[in-house]
Amino acid sequence: MEEQLITFKTAILSKHKGFDVPVKFGVYGVKMKLTHFHKKGVFENVNWNAKEKQQSHSKATSIPTQSLLQKWLRDNHKVSIQINDYRDALKGECFSFRVKKLHDYTDVDFDGYFKTYEEALEEALYEGLSLI
């Protein structure tokens, strides 16, 4: 199973909240599109001209995996994320979440549902970032 990268919306908020962990997965560049890097930090998308590459380096936003961002929230900000799996008679398997900032008694419960675990985790990560 492949690791899920966070969305652009979550990546921007994570950068704003101080996420600055080097990632090997890629960045969202100046054109708000996913651009993967080689190990040495060289753009794989060689069609970009030198000016675009320079702008993208200065305005780039890291794209961690969902699990890496979840670990960063837990370890650095004591934000706990719980994904709940349940079955609904009409909707089948559903996922919801609960986000809690430990030692602060602040939490967010989501009453709706998501079709996949990854969708629920993505929204939970965004809400977790909003708590810090």
C-alpha positions in Angstrom: 0.0 0.0 0.0 1.4 3.4 -1.0 1.8 6.3 1.5 -0.8 9.0 1.0 0.6 12.6 0.6 -1.3 15.5 2.2 -3.3 17.9 0.0 -2.2 21.4 -1.0 -4.6 23.0 1.5 -3.2 20.9 4.4 0.4 21.5 3.2 -0.1 25.3 3.2 -1.5 25.2 6.7 1.2 22.9 8.0 3.9 25.3 6.6 2.1 28.2 8.3 2.0 26.3 11.6 5.8 25.6 11.5 6.1 22.2 9.8 9.7 22.3 8.5 10.8 18.7 8.3 12.8 17.7 5.2 10.7 15.3 3.1 11.8 13.2 0.2 8.3 13.0 -1.4 8.0 16.3 -3.1 6.7 19.9 -2.8 3.9 22.0 -4.1 5.6 24.7 -6.2 4.7 28.2 -7.2 2.2 26.9 -9.7 0.4 24.9 -7.0 1.2 21.6 -8.6 2.9 18.6 -7.2 6.6 18.5 -8.2 8.7 15.6 -7.0 12.4 15.9 -6.2 15.2 13.6 -6.7 17.3 12.8 -3.6 19.6 15.7 -4.3 16.8 18.2 -4.5 16.8 18.5 -8.3 13.4 19.0 -10.0 12.2 15.9 -11.9 10.0 18.2 -14.1 12.8 19.5 -16.4 10.4 21.5 -18.5 10.5 24.3 -16.0 12.8 27.2 -16.9 15.5 28.4 -14.5 13.3 31.3 -13.3 10.4 29.0 -12.4 12.8 26.6 -10.6 14.2 29.5 -8.5 10.7 30.8 -7.7 9.5 27.4 -6.8 12.4 26.8 -4.4 11.6 30.1 -2.5 7.8 29.5 -2.5 7.8 25.7 -2.2 5.7 23.9 0.5 6.8 20.5 1.7 4.4 17.6 1.1 4.8 15.1 3.9 2.9 11.9 4.0 -0.2 11.8 6.2 1.5 9.5 8.7 4.6 11.8 8.9 2.4 14.9 9.6 0.4 12.9 12.1 3.6 11.9 13.9 4.8 15.6 13.9 1.5 16.8 15.4 1.7 14.1 18.1 5.4 14.5 19.0 5.7 18.3 18.7 2.3 19.6 19.6 0.6 16.8 21.6 -2.2 16.6 19.1 -3.8 13.2 19.1 -5.9 12.0 16.1 -8.3 9.0 16.3 -10.0 7.7 13.2 -13.2 5.7 13.9 -14.4 3.0 11.7 -18.1 2.0 11.8 -20.8 0.5 9.7 -23.9 2.3 8.7 -26.9 0.4 7.4 -27.4 2.7 4.4 -23.9 3.9 3.8 -21.8 0.8 4.5 -18.4 1.2 6.0 -17.7 4.8 7.1 -15.0 6.7 8.9 -15.2 9.7 11.3 -12.5 11.3 13.5 -11.7 12.9 16.8 -8.8 15.3 17.3 -7.6 16.2 20.8 -4.9 18.5 22.0 -3.6 16.8 25.1 -3.1 18.8 28.3 -5.3 21.5 26.8 -8.7 19.7 26.9 -9.4 21.1 23.4 -11.0 18.6 21.0 -12.8 18.4 17.7 -15.4 15.7 17.0 -16.7 15.1 13.5 -20.3 13.9 13.3 -20.3 13.3 9.5 -18.6 10.5 7.7 -16.0 9.8 5.1 -15.9 7.0 2.6 -12.2 6.2 3.2 -9.8 6.2 6.1 -7.4 8.5 4.1 -10.2 11.1 3.6 -11.0 11.1 7.3 -7.3 11.3 8.2 -6.7 14.3 5.8 -9.6 16.3 7.4 -8.4 15.3 10.9 -4.9 16.5 10.1 -6.2 19.8 8.9 -8.3 20.2 12.1 -5.4 19.2 14.2 -3.2 21.8 12.6 -6.0 24.4 13.3 -5.7 23.6 17.1 -2.1 24.7 17.3 
